[in-house]
Amino acid sequence: MNIVCLGRIARQVFVPIGLAVAISACSTRFDAPSSLSSSEQLIAGERRLLAVEEYADRPALARMERLYLPPVALAVGADIDPDITPARLDDVRRQLSRDLCQRLARAGFDIRPVADPSGDEVDGEVSASIQGLRRNNVATTGLSRLIGVAVPGPLNPRVPLGIGALGMEAEILDRNGQQVAAIRWASQNHLASGGGVTTILDGPDAFSDLADVMDLSSVFADALGDLVEEARADNETDRAETPRGTCDAYRDLIAGEAADGS
């Protein structure tokens, strides 16, 4: 997987304490086989100043209301930093699953985390997988988090060393297994990605070596959600609602997988 971020973005962020941090978009590379059913229809796109590959069947998406979204998976051959325990990878999967569920719910879908045993048919299935993951350096991330508290406003400058990264693929298949949407996405957690919004006010998790990846979870969810929502906006759309609390189900679903050894 090779997503090249836009290299034309470069700026200086000056903070009151006299620290100037140069932040620029850069390449994020993950060497992992694609988990998409097909890559043939992907075209170059841009999400939050990041180069992506994407596809959307606008009429097909407009007709959908109910989507089955199983927990985010770890792709076969995923390019993952060594020494990350299965439990911590499950934490990342849990965050990604919940963020995707919430974003697609806001796009007007009724999201189903589990297949309905009553046989109530869904209109499509969302499949999302982690293609790559890079941990962040705890020391430099901690400095950036401290800056985030000291500097008011929406921008949280990053010390440009040891930045974490996440690579994802996702697609939506209709009832017949035909691809109606897909995205291939990867990013570091710098200002250009829209990430880097966590500060020390968010507690100990803001200083972990997966803090950047957790930040990027919602950025990826927004990329897929925006793709689908924009596609549906051009057509008369069937809209549905996801019941409150639905997206919390992924905690128990992924815990159950761990208990079963799956």
N, C-alpha and C positions, 0 to 999 in steps of 0.2 A: 504494500500500500504506500503510495507516495502522493501526499497532498502538499502543494507548494503555496505557502502563504504569500500574500501580496507583499513584495519587497519595497514598494514605493513609500511605505509609511514610516516616517522617522520624526521624532520630536523630542524636545527637551522639556522635562518637567522639573521646575525649580520649587523647592520647599523652603519654609521660613528658616529652618535650621542650617540653610546653606548647602544642602545636598542636591546635586543635579544628577538626575538619572536619565540616561538615553535609552529609549525604548523603541524597538523596531520590530516589524513583522519579519519572520524568518521561516525557513523550511522546517517541516516536521515530517520525518520519515519513519514508517513502520513497515518492516518486512514480514508480511503475513498474507497467506492466501485469502482471496475474497470469499466471503460467506454469502454473498448475494446469489439469488437464483439466476440472475442474468445481469451483465454489465453493459450490454449492447446499446441500451437506450440512454445511458447516462450522457449528459452534456455538461460542459463547464458552466459553473455558476459562482455566485458570491453571496456569502452570508456573514454579515457583520465584518466586512472587510477581509474575510478569509476566502480563499479559493476553494471551492468544493466541486464535486461531481454530483449531479442530481437529475431526477426525472419525475414527472407527474402527469398522470392521465386525468385531465381536468374533468371531463364529463363523468368518468367512472367514480372519482373521489366525491363528486357532488351528490351522487346517489347513495352514498354510504352513511349509515347511522351507527351501527353497532360493530365494534372492533374487539377482537380477542388479542390481548397483549400479554403473552407469557413473560416471565422474568427475563431480563437481559442475560444473554449467554456470553461465555468466553469462547471466542472463535477458535477453531482447531488451528494450531500453529500460531496462535497470537504472540506478538512480539512484546513480552512482558518483562520488566525488570526482575532479576532473580531475587530470591530471598523474601518475596512477598508471600505471606502465608495464605492458605485457602480462606481462612476466616476473614482476612482483610480484603481479599478479592471479593468475597461475598458482601462486605460492607459497600464496596464500590458498585456492585451489581444492584444492591438494594436501593442505593441512592439514584442510580440511573433509571431503574424501573419506575420508581415513584415519580421522578421528574418527568419522564416521558408520559406516564399516565396522566399527570396533572395538566401537562401542556396540551395533549391531545383532547382531553376533556374540555379545555377552554376553547378548542377549535370546533366544538360542537358535536363530539362523538360520545356515545355511551360505551365506556371502556369496560371490558370484562377481563379481569386478571386470571380467571380460570374458565375452562370450557363448561358451559351450562349443562348439567346432567339431565335437565328436563328436555333437552333437544332444541331449545330456542336457538334458532340459527343466527349466526352473526353474518355481517356483510363482508368481512375481511379479517385478515390476521396480520398483526404487526410483528416482525421479527427483527430484533436488534442484537448486535454482538460487539464485544470489545475486541478490536483488532490490535491495539497496542497501548502500552501504559508506561510512562516514565515518572518515577518519583521525583519530588522536589528536594532540594537541599534545605534541611530544617533551619540552619542558621540564617541563610539569606532570606528564606521565606519569613522567618520571624522578624527580621529587620524591616521587611516590606510591610508586614502587618502593623508594626509599631508606627511606621510612617503613615499608614492608613488612618490611624487614630489622630495623629498630629495634624494631618492636613484635611480640612473640611472640604466637602464637595464630592461629586460623583467619581472622580478619578483617584485611583489608588496606585501610585507609581510602584514599579517592581524593580528591585535590584536585579540586573540582567545576568544573573549567574544561578545555575542550579534550578532552573524553572521546570516545573512538571509539565507533562503533556499527556494527551489522551487521543486515541484514534478509534473511530466508530464507523460501523456500517448499519444501515437499517433499510427495511423495505416493507411495503404493504402489499399483500396478495389478496385478490378477490376470492370468491367462493370456488372458482374454477382453478385456482392456483396461478392466475395470471398476475404479473407484476403491474401495479397501478401507481406506485410511487417508490422511489429509492434515493438514498443519499450516501455518499462516501465523504467522510469528514475527519479532519485531524487538526489539532491546535495545541500550541503551548499556552500557558496561562499568563499572557501579557495584556496590556491595555487594549491592543487592537482586536483581541478576540472577544472582548466584552467580559472577560473573567477578571480575577484579581479583586473581587469585591469584599472578601472576608477580612476582618480585622481582629485584634485581640479581644474585642467585645464579644466575639463568637465563641470564646472559651478555648479549652485545650486543643480541640480539633483543628483550630486555625494554625497550629504549630506542628502538626504531624507531617510525615513525609508524603502523605497522600492528600494534603490540603488542597493543592492545586487541582488535582484530578477531581476532587469533590466539587470545587468551584466550576470546573468545566462541564460537569454533568448537566447543569441547567442550561449552559450555553449550547450544548449539542441538542438538548430537548427543544430549545427554542428554534434551532435551525430546521429540524424536521417539522415542528409545528408550524413554523412560518411558511415552509414550502407547501405543506398541505392546505393551510388556511388560504394562502394566496391563490392556489389552484381552484379551490372551492368558491372563492369570491366571484369568479367570472361566470358562474352558473347559478341557476336556481337550486338552492342547496337544501337537502334533507338534514335537519339538525336534531340532535338528541341531547340528553343530559346524563352525566355520570352521577350516580347517587353519592352523597356525602360520605366520606370515609373509605370509599372503594380503594383508593390508591395506597392506603395503609396496609392492604392485604399482602404486599410483597415482603414485608418483614417476616411473617409466618411462612409464606411460601418458600422463601429461600432458606429459612431455618429448617424447614421440613426436608428440603433437598439434602442439606448437610447431615441431618439425622439419618436419612436413608442411604447416605453415601453416594448419591447420584451427582 
